[in-house]
Amino acid sequence: MKLIVNPKTRKQEKDIKTFLENHSIDYIKLEEEAAVYRARRKSVSKKAKATGKLKDEIKEAVKEMRLIRSGKKRARNAEDFLNEL
């Protein structure tokens, strides 16, 4: 019998390995699958970076709006803003 397990995180992988070892179950880690796992992790980290960048930009925009509302910074003309886009 073969059981294929595809952990999503390193912690899940470690937990599965520990479980198998504690119950004296033989297992083989396929290198092919490990390469797919690493590739998937890289694509997830790129998404996380993009999300982090978006969050930073939103925080900066909110900070700028607060400064404008408090009168510490002057707002731009809407026409100038649209021309910049």
N, C-alpha and C positions, 0 to 999 in steps of 0.2 A: 504494500500500500504506500502511496505517496501523498503527502500533504504539502501543498504549496502555500506559503505564507508570504504576504507582501506588506511588510511594515511601512508606515508612512513617515515615521521619525526614527532617529537613532535610539531614543528611549524605548520605543516599542520593540525595536530590533534587540536591544539588550534584554528587555523583559522576556521576550520569546526564547532567547538563547538560555537565559537563566532557568526558565521553566523546563526546557528540554533537558538541560543538564541535571536539574534536581530530580527529574523522573527517569533518568538514565535512558533517554531516547536519543538514538543516533540521528545526526542530521548532517546535511551538506549545504554549505553556502555557495550558491552559484555565482561565479564571477560575472557572468553575462548579466544577471539580474542586478548585481551590485553596480555595474556601469549605468544601467538604466536608472537606478535609484539616485546615483550621483547627478546624472543629467537632469532628472526631475527636480532635485534639490536646487540646482543652479537656476532653473527657470523660475522656481518659487521665490528665490532670493531676489531675482530681478524685479518680480512683481512687488515684493516687499519694499525694495528701494524706490520704485516708482510711487507707491502708496505713501511712503515716508516723505518723499519730495513734495507730493501734492499736499500733504498735511502741513508741511513747513510753509508752503506758499499761502495756504489758507490762513495760517496763524499770522503770517506777515501782513496779509490784507486786512485782517481784523484789527491788528495793532495800528495799522495806518488809518483805518476808519475811526478808531478811538481818538487818535491824535487830531484828526480833522474835526471831529465833533467837539473836542475840548478846546479847539481854537489854536492849538500849538502847531498845526500844519495847515497849509492852504490846499483846498481841493483843486483838481485840474478841471479844465473846461471839457465838457463831453465831446465836443467836436475834435479837440486835440487828441483825446483818448481814442476816438474812432479812427482818426487818421493814422495813429500809431499802429493800430491793428492791421 
